């Protein structure tokens, strides 16, 4: 069977990691997998990883440049006409049995969605983030267009119950018409005990960035974007290091806020305490080397891949209570949750965790066990079941 995954990505982030996981896993399970997205510097490494995994890459220029509040409806439909045509041509070339369109934001890939509807190809549309700007229903004309496409063998997919409610509101449809499959994480085993791994990676990575081996590493993984809440961390760093001088903040991710964050870090005089490492392909090493995982996001589509992986590796977690995160982390059981955007609450949760490392280790063990319910294997299996179901109920059109 042949599948085609479509994303509008020009940078590397959670959507891209999800796409790589689903594509790679389905190749192993015998699928002929194709992936299509724009050609950009930010996704060159992704292309190579996909090719190495046996996935076929297609250039599809559907980069998103405008948000829905910046264009009037007439221009909105006109904007997507080239994307519609490009997707039609690709679909006729690849002839997939099923398509999955993976959306970073709700309005993305409108042209591709309409193209799949036009050809009546079985299509899953997976929704990630639904930011505040998208939390009002679509206009009647857009709803009519989406309904037309959805009635032509398309299935909407959410990644948390919170995400599902928001998507249902956008489309003005009952929640039960939207499937929900949580993100999943996998652990790639490394020889040695957990304690051995921690000491080995901790010592190697502290040496790599030029800090003392006795440093406590507070890890954050995510794009350098205002959504991720990095700005909430900076004001509390002077308070933390006053009580815990060996603490270092490790930030893995890249994005448009790098300069602003760097400026803020200098303003607070904590340059020696924050290490912005950019995009890294070795996140799992840092997950095994860190002491705490700090995730101050303001909103998510569901539970993030970063949180799922931190849970799976048994790393103690402090996260905001944004979006669907409380669906997978119970406060005090699987991690500590603080009020979204509340810097003081974040400070207090960090202080408590650093003062109570043994208790945090117990909580992390609970999270690691709980993470089995959100495995990558389960995510892949449930996704491929949807693919099969849509194919079985479709009539070939290509």
Order of alpha helices (4+ residues) and beta strands (2+ residues): beta-alpha-beta-alpha-beta-alpha-alpha-beta-alpha-beta-alpha-beta-alpha-beta-alpha-beta-alpha-beta-alpha-beta-alpha-beta-alpha-beta-alpha-beta-alpha-alpha-alpha
